Amino acid sequence: MNNQLISTVSGHNRRDFIKLVAGAGAALAWGRVPAFGINPGKDALRLAIVGCGAQGQVLLNACAKIPGIKFVAICDIWDYARKYVSRTLKNAGHEPNVYTDFEDLLEKEKSLDGVIVATPDFYHAPYTNMALKAGFHVYCEKMMSNTVEGARSMVRTMKETGKLLQIGHQRRSNPRYIVTLNRLINGENITGRITAVNGQWNRAASDDLGWPKTAAIPAETLAKYGFKDMHAFRNWRWFREYGGGPLSDLGAHQIDIYNWFLGAAPVSVIASGGIDYYKTHEWFDQAMAIYEYRTEHGTVRAFYQVLTTTSAGGGYFEEFMGINGTAKISENPAITAFFREANAPSWEPYVRAKLLAESADTTAPKAAKVDARETAALAAYRLPIVLNKAIHQPHLENFFAAIRGEAKLNCPADEAFASEMTVFKAIEAVDTKQLVTINPEELHV
């Protein structure tokens, strides 16, 4: 195969969003997440998935808990993955047709409602464009592509075909993120003016992925689909012709949150990174970037780091720091916390409203100050909103509800493109070792 082959949740105004929270009532406050319009009484949506590897299986696991959908086709070039996913779906009551070639799937499956694309990044654009042009709605994992032009082509095709294209920035549908942004930051302004952002995703060093030697893909099949060998197929994220490296794989999720929460895109970025540990990789194994944002409230400087050589530093999170307090948000609820400055207005009203819960933890132990200039320890609070679902499930539910006409996409491709360009610019800054400016016109298609 040739390799060349509307409005978001964050757009709710304050009144609408408070109605949304009030409608959920104690469900949001005490951990039961409301449905996103899925109605089991309707005819099941007919779906296909291309890419049955690790991420595809994560998405299928989330889909398994959603009523009203049926997988009728799967596609992957690796027989080992195809058989596993086919068997799993059949055990769950689905009867999918199985394909090696995506063009073959599209030629034979004419009654699909949607296609999920979970392939290596360099196939996202060609496969998404093919599915949209075939008349199907698409849910595509991030990054949209490993190239700017690939990502741009997806937005163009979405607009030309009029089909839905949801990008897998799943935090956009996470109720903890939605409440934090729309109710606590934008609605109640608990942080005050945000002046800085900090975020990271740190992972321990690990060996490259292997494979059962008896299950290796034939060399001619690998070559047909653009892979040099089985090692490149299994570890495609580390090679430039297939993926975008750690800033793309991990940072894209979090840098998207920077843009979403700040309601803006950065105007510049400087960054540093390198191949400091994994000498057989093409992508840098650690990177650090500093963005400059100019919001309606003033300048915000945002730091982001991704490390694949150590898990130290507190895991993965995004931290929005304001003059009155800080919102530290993560898909991991144990990391999510809010910190009030000692001189800020009381947050007791938000505790009574069950938007926040007091915590015994603080950012510093109760001990004598070591410096007269040291400020008082911040009071810590928890967010009593729990997502009792797989982290991708609400985003997929939103996509299926949008297909049924019951919702608008939380992360359509044209909005995702601006965030992904922000990631591409950080990669450029690492490669060129220069300050990279970001023209607003580059963020739109």
Buried (B, 14 or more C-beta within 10 A) or exposed (E): BEEEEEEBBBEBEEEEBBEBBEEBEEBBBEBEBEEBBBEEEEEBBBBBBBBBBEBBBBBBEBBBEBEBBBBBBBBBBBBBBBBBBBEBBEEEEBEBBBBBBBBBBBEEBEEBBBBBBBBBBBBBBBBBBBBBEBEBBBBBBBBBBBBBEBBBBBBBBBBEBEBBBBBBBBBBBBBBBBBBBBBBBBBBBBBBEBBBBBBBBBBEEEEEBEBEEEEBBEEEBBEBBBBBEBBBBBBBBBBEBBBBBBBBBBBBBBBBBBBBBBEBBBBBBBBBBEBEBBEEBBBBBBBBBBBBBBEEBEEBEBBBBBBBBEBEEEBBBBBBBBEBBBBBBBBEBEBBBBBBBEEBEEBEEBBEEEBBBEEEEEEEEEEEEEEEEEEEBBBBBBBBBBBEBBBBBBBBBBBBBBBBEBBBBBBBBBBBBBBBBBBBBBBBBBEEEEEBEBEEEBBEB
